[in-house]
Amino acid sequence: MKKAMLIGVIIGILFSIWDTLVSYADTAPIDVEPGIVIVSWSIVAKTIIYIFIGGVAALMIMFMIKCFDRLLRN
C-alpha cells in the first residue's frame, strides 16, 4: 500500500515538472534558454496538488484491486 502511494506521489511530481515546462515553453520569449528560470508559488502549489492527486489515485486503484480480488474469490 505504501509502495503504491509512493509511486503515485512520484508520478505526481514528474507530471508537475512536465506540466510546468510545457506551460512555460508556450509563453517563453524566443531568446530565453529552455528550463525553469523562476520558481513561483504557483509552481509549488501545482506540485502539491499533483502530489495529492497522484497519492489519492494510487490509493483508490489499490482499494479497487483489493475489492475486485475479494469479489473474484467468493
C-alpha positions in Angstrom: 0.0 0.0 0.0 2.8 2.4 0.9 4.7 1.5 -2.3 1.6 2.3 -4.4 1.2 5.6 -2.7 4.9 6.4 -3.2 4.6 5.6 -6.9 1.6 7.9 -7.2 3.4 10.7 -5.5 6.4 10.3 -7.8 4.2 10.3 -10.8 2.5 13.4 -9.5 5.9 15.2 -9.1 7.0 14.2 -12.6 3.7 15.3 -14.1 4.0 18.6 -12.3 7.5 19.2 -13.7 6.4 18.2 -17.2 3.3 20.5 -16.9 5.4 23.4 -15.7 7.9 23.0 -18.6 5.2 22.8 -21.2 3.3 25.7 -19.8 6.5 27.8 -19.6 7.5 26.8 -23.2 4.2 28.2 -24.5 4.8 31.7 -23.1 8.6 32.0 -23.0 10.4 34.5 -25.2 12.3 33.2 -28.1 15.8 34.3 -26.8 15.5 32.6 -23.4 17.2 29.3 -22.9 14.9 26.3 -22.0 14.3 25.5 -18.4 12.6 26.9 -15.3 14.1 30.3 -14.6 12.0 31.4 -11.7 10.2 29.1 -9.2 7.0 30.7 -8.2 4.4 29.9 -5.6 2.0 28.7 -8.4 4.5 26.0 -9.4 4.8 24.9 -5.8 1.1 24.9 -5.3 0.6 23.0 -8.5 3.2 20.4 -7.4 1.5 19.9 -4.1 -1.9 19.4 -5.8 -0.4 16.9 -8.3 1.3 15.0 -5.4 -2.1 14.8 -3.6 -3.9 13.7 -6.7 -1.3 11.1 -7.5 -1.3 9.7 -4.0 -5.1 9.5 -3.8 -5.4 8.0 -7.2 -2.9 5.3 -6.2 -4.8 4.5 -3.0 -8.1 4.3 -4.9 -6.6 1.9 -7.5 -5.2 -0.3 -4.8 -8.6 -0.3 -3.0 -10.4 -1.2 -6.2 -7.9 -4.0 -6.9 -8.5 -5.5 -3.4 -12.3 -5.2 -3.8 -12.2 -7.0 -7.1 -9.9 -9.6 -5.7 -12.3 -10.3 -2.9 -15.3 -10.5 -5.3 -13.5 -13.0 -7.5 -12.5 -15.2 -4.6 -16.2 -15.6 -3.5 
